[in-house]
Amino acid sequence: MKTNVGSLDRLIRVLLASVLFYLELLLYKGTGLGIGLIVAAGVLLLTALVGFCGLYSLLGIRTSQTNEQL
């Protein structure tokens, strides 16, 4: 796997994951929408930590500056 998520993209993903997580805790706890928010936050956080996004790979998008090998 090659890194295709850049630093700014990672930061935005972590911030968005945090917002989704807190929305679930404050507004949608225990609902179907809340579970969806947790799943979305988890995916965003995982892609930010790993630096690879499968959807970006399918669409040919790369926001990283280098072609580092993971």
URCOR-V766086 format. One record per residue. RES is the residue in one letter. OMEGA is omega in whole degrees, -180 to 180 (NA if undefined). BURIAL is + if it has 24 or more other C-alpha atoms within 12 Angstrom, else -. Layout:
# URCOR-V766086
RES|OMEGA|BURIAL  RES|OMEGA|BURIAL
This chain:
# URCOR-V766086
M|176|-  K|179|-  T|177|+  N|179|+  V|-178|+  G|-176|+  S|180|-  L|178|-  D|178|+  R|179|+  L|179|-  I|179|-  R|179|+  V|179|+  L|179|-  L|177|-  A|178|+  S|179|-  V|180|-  L|179|+  F|-180|+  Y|174|-  L|179|-  E|-179|+  L|-174|-  L|-171|-  L|-169|-  Y|-177|-  K|176|-  G|179|-  T|177|-  G|178|-  L|178|-  G|178|-  I|177|-  G|178|-  L|179|+  I|179|+  V|179|-  A|179|+  A|179|+  G|179|-  V|179|+  L|-180|+  L|179|+  L|180|-  T|177|+  A|-179|+  L|-178|+  V|-179|+  G|-180|+  F|177|+  C|-179|+  G|179|-  L|176|-  Y|-180|-  S|179|-  L|-178|-  L|180|-  G|-180|-  I|176|-  R|179|+  T|179|-  S|-179|-  Q|-176|-  T|179|-  N|-176|-  E|177|-  Q|178|-  L|NA|-
